[in-house]
């Protein structure tokens, strides 16, 4: 069975972009068609300055929203990254496989360095090396597919490169994954700046629809969305990015087509009104389920505990195999019978099949 892995970073309140670009696909499609593993990647939240108490709150909130969005722990595995040690165990191995140049070429790193440099500040070393941790997140589960927004595709390509390099140097150990990107609304843009994505860690609140925004707030944000010159509603991502963003959001919420939807709205006001109502209708059941889950925190805790156990059972054999492949001595190697099996120095012994971890 195909295995799918993806994660979400708790660096801010989750947004409409997170939902339309990833979470809804995970719930509606991926958990039903595959052995699906979904993770709140809280360790990634430490690559920038953060408040510890806020990180804990956002981690719990993100996990609760994943369940509210429809992830079913009976169908998939939901857990918190830091609860499974195999992520950090494998991350260092990936750092030893990756090169400095590969890390420094990552677009998000270069953008962050430029931004912080302009303010006279530096960045944490973990921001440079976190793509190795992201590769470990994926490879530890033998994932075949990684559903991501298009802005994360570069990280999956790096993961593929590291998996191939490791397999060539040390023997076949990792599945080489591929990125899968939703066709519509894979990258929802900021309503006030349609040239930028709707990021959860962005400070420009008026352009971001958060999943837990009140209905009146959502309506106001959509109705105040930036549009373009002219009055005709036309879908043109290059020339009319503001209108195109609204049409893509409307299409994602209703299952329509951006080009077709453009032809049925005769003004920007009508388009905004339709988009606002579609967003409200889309988020209504998510918010209702979130309220129910918040009233039963013990349930969420149990889901995360059980999810970590399931995740660990998948990841540990794969990471143990990787450790042996690179020459790390396993614990207890000199105890018990048969520990010195007569293998000469440098010989390679057969490893257990990774299929056992599936």
TAPEJO-V828629 format. One record per pair of residues at least 12 apart in sequence whose ideal C-beta (glycine too) atoms are under 8 Angstrom apart, sorted by the first residue. I is the first residue (numbers start at 1). J is the second residue. D is the distance in whole Angstrom. If there is no record, write none. Layout:
I,J,D  I,J,D
This chain:
1,34,6  1,35,5  1,358,7  2,33,7  2,34,4  2,35,7  2,144,5  2,145,6  3,34,6  3,35,5  3,36,8  3,37,7  3,141,6  3,142,6  3,143,5  3,144,5  3,145,8  3,175,8  3,358,7  4,30,5  4,34,4  4,35,7  4,36,5  4,37,7  4,143,6  4,144,7  4,145,5  4,146,7  4,147,6  5,36,8  5,37,5  5,38,8  5,39,7  5,137,7  5,138,5  5,141,5  5,143,4  5,145,8  5,146,6  5,177,8  6,22,7  6,26,7  6,30,8  6,37,8  6,38,6  6,39,8  6,146,6  6,147,5  6,148,6  7,38,7  7,39,4  7,40,7  7,41,4  7,44,8  7,81,7  7,137,6  8,22,7  8,23,7  8,38,8  8,39,8  8,40,6  8,41,7  8,62,6  8,66,7  9,40,8  9,41,5  9,42,8  9,44,5  9,45,6  9,200,8  10,40,6  10,41,8  10,42,6  10,45,5  10,55,6  10,58,4  10,59,5  10,61,7  10,62,5  11,44,8  11,45,5  11,48,7  11,50,8  11,58,7  11,200,6  11,201,4  12,58,7  12,199,7  12,200,3  12,201,4  12,202,7  13,58,7  13,61,7  13,200,6  13,210,5  13,211,7  13,212,7  14,61,7  14,62,6  14,65,5  14,200,6  14,210,7  14,211,5  14,212,8  15,188,8  15,198,5  15,199,7  15,200,5  15,208,5  15,209,6  15,210,6  15,211,7  16,188,6  16,198,6  16,208,8  16,209,4  16,210,8  16,211,7  16,249,7  16,279,6  16,283,7  17,149,8  17,185,8  17,187,7  17,188,4  17,189,8  17,197,6  17,198,4  17,199,7  17,200,8  17,208,8  18,200,6  18,211,7  19,69,6  19,211,6  19,282,8  19,283,7  19,286,7  20,185,4  20,188,6  20,249,7  20,252,5  20,253,7  20,282,8  21,149,5  21,182,6  21,185,6  21,186,5  21,187,6  21,188,6  22,147,6  22,148,7  22,149,6  22,182,8  23,65,7  23,66,7  23,69,4  23,71,8  24,69,6  24,70,8  25,147,6  25,182,5  26,38,6  26,66,8  26,69,7  26,71,6  26,76,8  26,147,7  27,69,5  27,70,3  27,71,5  27,72,8  28,70,7  30,76,8  30,147,6  31,71,6  31,72,6  31,75,5  31,76,4  32,75,7  34,144,8  34,145,7  35,358,7  36,75,7  36,76,4  36,77,7  37,76,7  37,77,5  37,141,5  37,143,7  37,311,6  37,314,7  38,66,6  38,71,6  38,76,6  38,77,7  38,78,5  38,79,8  39,78,8  39,79,6  39,80,7  39,81,5  39,137,7  39,311,7  40,59,5  40,62,5  40,63,5  40,66,7  40,79,8  40,80,5  40,81,6  41,81,5  41,134,8  41,137,6  42,55,6  42,59,5  42,80,6  42,81,5  42,82,5  43,81,5  43,82,5  43,87,7  43,88,7  43,133,6  44,81,8  44,130,6  44,133,7  44,134,7  45,58,7  45,59,7  46,124,8  46,126,6  47,124,6  47,126,5  47,127,4  47,130,5  48,112,8  48,123,8  48,124,7  48,127,7  48,201,8  59,80,6  60,300,7  61,212,8  63,78,7  63,80,7  63,300,6  63,303,8  63,304,6  64,290,6  64,293,5  64,294,7  64,300,5  65,211,6  65,212,8  65,286,7  65,290,6  66,78,6  67,289,7  67,293,6  67,300,7  67,303,7  68,286,5  68,287,8  68,289,4  68,290,4  68,293,6  69,286,6  69,289,8  73,303,5  73,306,7  73,307,6  77,307,5  77,310,5  77,311,6  77,314,8  78,303,6  78,304,7  78,307,5  79,304,6  79,307,3  79,308,4  79,310,7  79,311,5  80,304,6  80,307,8  80,308,7  81,137,7  83,304,7  83,305,8  83,308,4  83,311,8  84,308,5  84,311,5  84,312,5  84,315,6  85,312,8  86,136,8  86,140,5  86,312,7  86,315,4  86,316,6  86,318,8  86,319,4  87,133,7  87,136,6  87,137,6  87,140,6  87,315,8  88,133,7  88,136,8  89,136,8  89,319,5  89,323,7  90,136,4  90,139,7  90,140,5  90,315,8  90,319,5  90,322,6  91,129,8  91,132,6  91,133,4  91,135,8  91,136,4  92,132,8  93,136,7  93,166,8  93,322,6  93,323,7  93,326,6  94,132,4  94,133,7  94,135,5  94,136,5  94,139,7  94,162,6  95,129,6  95,132,5  96,326,7  97,162,5  97,165,6  97,166,5  97,169,8  98,131,7  98,132,5  98,135,8  98,158,7  98,162,6  102,131,8  102,158,6  102,161,7  103,128,5  103,129,6  103,131,6  103,132,7  104,128,7  106,131,6  106,154,6  106,155,7  106,158,7  107,154,6  108,151,8  109,123,8  109,127,6  109,128,6  109,131,8  112,127,6  131,155,5  131,158,5  131,159,8  132,162,8  134,155,5  134,159,7  135,155,8  135,158,6  135,159,4  135,162,5  135,163,8  138,156,7  138,159,5  138,177,6  139,159,7  139,162,8  139,163,6  139,174,5  139,175,7  139,177,8  139,318,7  139,322,8  140,314,8  140,315,4  140,318,6  140,319,6  141,311,7  141,314,5  141,315,6  141,318,7  142,174,7  142,175,5  142,314,7  142,318,6  142,354,6  142,357,6  142,358,7  143,175,7  143,177,5  144,175,6  144,177,6  144,178,7  145,177,6  145,178,6  145,179,8  145,180,5  146,159,8  146,177,5  146,178,7  146,179,5  146,180,7  147,179,8  147,180,5  147,181,8  147,182,7  148,179,5  148,180,8  148,181,7  149,181,7  149,186,6  149,187,5  149,197,8  150,181,5  150,186,5  150,187,5  151,187,6  151,197,6  152,179,7  153,179,5  153,181,7  156,177,7  156,178,7  156,179,4  157,179,7  159,177,6  160,176,5  160,177,6  160,178,7  163,175,7  163,176,5  163,177,7  164,176,6  166,322,7  166,325,8  170,322,8  170,325,4  170,326,6  171,325,5  171,348,7  171,351,7  173,318,7  173,321,6  173,322,5  173,325,5  173,351,8  173,354,7  174,318,8  174,322,7  175,354,8  184,248,7  184,251,6  184,252,5  184,258,8  185,248,5  185,249,6  185,251,7  185,252,3  188,245,7  188,248,7  188,249,6  188,252,8  189,241,7  189,245,4  190,202,7  190,204,6  190,207,4  190,208,6  191,206,7  191,207,4  191,208,7  191,209,7  191,221,6  191,222,7  191,224,7  191,225,4  191,226,7  191,245,7  192,204,6  192,206,5  192,207,3  192,224,8  192,225,7  192,226,5  193,207,6  193,226,7  194,226,6  194,241,4  194,242,5  194,244,7  194,245,5  195,241,6  206,221,6  206,224,7  207,221,7  207,225,8  207,226,8  208,221,8  209,221,6  209,222,7  209,279,6  211,283,6  211,286,6  211,287,7  211,290,8  212,287,7  212,290,7  215,280,5  218,276,7  218,279,6  218,280,6  218,283,7  219,276,5  219,280,7  222,246,8  222,272,6  222,275,5  222,276,4  222,279,6  223,272,5  223,273,7  223,276,6  225,242,7  225,245,8  225,246,6  225,272,6  225,275,8  226,242,5  227,240,8  227,242,4  227,243,6  227,246,8  227,268,5  227,272,8  228,240,4  228,241,7  228,242,5  228,243,5  231,267,7  231,268,7  233,247,8  233,262,5  233,263,8  233,265,5  233,266,7  233,267,7  233,268,7  233,270,8  233,271,5  234,262,6  235,247,5  235,258,5  235,259,5  235,261,8  235,262,4  243,262,8  243,268,7  243,271,7  244,258,7  246,271,6  246,272,7  246,275,5  247,261,5  247,262,6  247,271,7  249,275,6  249,278,8  249,279,7  250,271,7  250,274,6  250,275,5  250,278,5  253,275,8  253,278,4  253,279,6  253,281,7  253,282,4  254,278,5  313,357,8  314,357,5  314,358,8  315,357,8  317,352,7  317,354,7  317,356,6  317,357,4  318,354,6  318,357,6  321,351,5  321,352,7  321,354,7  324,351,6  325,351,7
